[in-house]
């Protein structure tokens, strides 16, 4: 037992030294390679730390620095070239954005189809979602619009709402038991409980993740957050 405790103490001590060493290296890297104190992302800070190993710890030896940093020699050499090509401005170490560079050539769907999307949504009493509407456009109207594009226009025309009408649920939605049935009997069980609770004095019922304590405060204060509100 004593030996186990000793091993745990040594392991904790080594981890503490490793953590402090990494922090010290990061502070030195920031001081020497980011004199302008630019705000950098965690990824850029990591790249800066690797360059510190290259320039100051391994005196410019790319092979040794790459082994110590745990990256390929070719990758670290490319990072070095990029850094020096940009006059050692640490902001160039930020990861490239994955967003499309040119969105001007994107073709927006015609207004006629926009209105058709909204009409289908309204005709379903705001029950059909993006996939169902996309399928309806394809089968009935021979128009191909992706579910994500449908969702974009549902948001644009404010047809997406966290509120659900209990009346609409009874009339238009056929619920089945969830594959993952919990103590409440899945979604069908939840809706049955809601119907039982829906008396004259109850104006609405809100369904949210009760495992997160902050959600109770948000509901009581009427704050917006991802959850479902069922109205009478």
Secondary structure by P-SEA (a helix, b strand, c coil): caaaaaaaaaaaaaaaaaaaaaaaaaaaaaaacccccccccaaaaaaaaaaaaacccccccaaaaaaaacccaaaaaaaaaaaaaaccccccccccccccccccccccccaaaaaaaaaaaaaacccccaaaaaaaaaccccccccaaaaaaaaaaaccccccccaaaaaccccccccccccccccaaaaaaaaaaacccccccccccccccaaaaaaaaaccccbbbbbcc
